[in-house]
Amino acid sequence: MKNDVWMIKEEGKVPKLKNAILIAGLPGIGNVGKITADFLVDELKAKELYRINSTLFPHSVFIGEDSLLELPTVSLHFLKAGAKNTKDLIFLTGDVQPMEEQASYEFCNKILDLAKHIGCTEVITIGGIGLPGEQKHPDVYGVVTDKKTKLKWTKLSKSIKFKDNKAATIVGATGLLLGLGKLKNLNGISLLCETVGHPYHLGLREATQVLKILKKPLGLKVDLNKIEKEIKKEEIDHSEKAKESHEGVLMKKLKRLSGDASSDTSYIG
């Protein structure tokens, strides 16, 4: 499947799914969506169906191991209901998402059409709400396409907040997939977790909160201990870096007090 804008490669036989749910997690604030979707694809061993490249994506390549380059790519994976899940699922994952307005609309329309073609009837998007500081117990807010969906998720999970939402707008695919999906008779919910607005923050703890919400409604058999271990490792690394940073600042202050600031190029005046 190829034209001037889209280069879509089918990686296997197109399945016929029944009432499948599209779970979309792309790069964004805290990478909450990407971490969640990537984790589910890996844990559930979902099968890749489409690899998507596009002129709507950034005009750059990624340099990987052994200096091998890769084009920015988005993928659709699928998993039929079975021992690891109780519903047919489609996963949208990838390296990028278009940020220009028209490109974002075109991209989301294309993804929704592909998903509908293989049996999608519902959409779940995952994103982050950027805050100045890290939350020990981040809240997850829900934004829905319709009242019926809101009522359904209110019953499915007590952990989703629908009042006092901290997000006024949802930028990019996380919002547009729902907005455009509604026009295509695809209702759904966006799960937005509080996270740190810093561009280098990895929202592992936040992704765990979202996974806990999704586990029971989708019947997911996933081991969250793996991601919990990564959180602990990140906390240790963060603590050590903070200590090193504090010790570095302390040494600089001592040097200045002793008059030995000649080698400290960051100290001016």
Secondary structure in CASP SS format (residue, H / E / C, confidence):
PFRMAT SS
TARGET T0000
AUTHOR 0000-0000-0000
METHOD secondary structure of the structure
MODEL  1
M C 1.00
K E 1.00
N C 1.00
D C 1.00
V C 1.00
W E 1.00
M E 1.00
I E 1.00
K E 1.00
E E 1.00
E C 1.00
G C 1.00
K C 1.00
V C 1.00
P C 1.00
K C 1.00
L C 1.00
K C 1.00
N C 1.00
A E 1.00
I E 1.00
L E 1.00
I E 1.00
A E 1.00
G C 1.00
L C 1.00
P C 1.00
G C 1.00
I H 1.00
G H 1.00
N H 1.00
V H 1.00
G H 1.00
K H 1.00
I H 1.00
T H 1.00
A H 1.00
D H 1.00
F H 1.00
L H 1.00
V H 1.00
D H 1.00
E H 1.00
L H 1.00
K C 1.00
A C 1.00
K E 1.00
E E 1.00
L E 1.00
Y E 1.00
R E 1.00
I E 1.00
N E 1.00
S E 1.00
T C 1.00
L C 1.00
F C 1.00
P C 1.00
H C 1.00
S C 1.00
V C 1.00
F E 1.00
I E 1.00
G C 1.00
E H 1.00
D H 1.00
S H 1.00
L C 1.00
L E 1.00
E E 1.00
L C 1.00
P C 1.00
T C 1.00
V E 1.00
S E 1.00
L E 1.00
H E 1.00
F E 1.00
L E 1.00
K C 1.00
A C 1.00
G C 1.00
A C 1.00
K C 1.00
N C 1.00
T C 1.00
K C 1.00
D C 1.00
L E 1.00
I E 1.00
F E 1.00
L E 1.00
T E 1.00
G E 1.00
D C 1.00
V C 1.00
Q C 1.00
P C 1.00
M C 1.00
E C 1.00
E H 1.00
Q H 1.00
A H 1.00
S H 1.00
Y H 1.00
E H 1.00
F H 1.00
C H 1.00
N H 1.00
K H 1.00
I H 1.00
L H 1.00
D H 1.00
L H 1.00
A H 1.00
K H 1.00
H H 1.00
I C 1.00
G C 1.00
C E 1.00
T E 1.00
E E 1.00
V E 1.00
I E 1.00
T E 1.00
I E 1.00
G E 1.00
G E 1.00
I E 1.00
G E 1.00
L E 1.00
P C 1.00
G C 1.00
E C 1.00
Q C 1.00
K C 1.00
H C 1.00
P C 1.00
D C 1.00
V E 1.00
Y E 1.00
G E 1.00
V E 1.00
V E 1.00
T C 1.00
D C 1.00
K H 1.00
K H 1.00
T H 1.00
K H 1.00
L H 1.00
K H 1.00
W H 1.00
T H 1.00
K H 1.00
L H 1.00
S C 1.00
K C 1.00
S C 1.00
I E 1.00
K E 1.00
F C 1.00
K C 1.00
D C 1.00
N C 1.00
K C 1.00
A C 1.00
A C 1.00
T C 1.00
I C 1.00
V C 1.00
G C 1.00
A H 1.00
T H 1.00
G H 1.00
L H 1.00
L H 1.00
L H 1.00
G H 1.00
L H 1.00
G H 1.00
K H 1.00
L H 1.00
K C 1.00
N C 1.00
L C 1.00
N E 1.00
G E 1.00
I E 1.00
S E 1.00
L E 1.00
L E 1.00
C E 1.00
E E 1.00
T E 1.00
V E 1.00
G C 1.00
H C 1.00
P C 1.00
Y C 1.00
H C 1.00
L C 1.00
G C 1.00
L H 1.00
R H 1.00
E H 1.00
A H 1.00
T H 1.00
Q H 1.00
V H 1.00
L H 1.00
K H 1.00
I H 1.00
L H 1.00
K H 1.00
K H 1.00
P H 1.00
L H 1.00
G C 1.00
L C 1.00
K C 1.00
V C 1.00
D C 1.00
L C 1.00
N H 1.00
K H 1.00
I H 1.00
E H 1.00
K H 1.00
E H 1.00
I H 1.00
K H 1.00
K H 1.00
E H 1.00
E H 1.00
I H 1.00
D H 1.00
H H 1.00
S H 1.00
E H 1.00
K H 1.00
A H 1.00
K H 1.00
E H 1.00
S H 1.00
H H 1.00
E H 1.00
G H 1.00
V H 1.00
L H 1.00
M H 1.00
K H 1.00
K H 1.00
L H 1.00
K H 1.00
R H 1.00
L H 1.00
S H 1.00
G C 1.00
D C 1.00
A C 1.00
S C 1.00
S C 1.00
D C 1.00
T C 1.00
S C 1.00
Y C 1.00
I C 1.00
G C 1.00
END
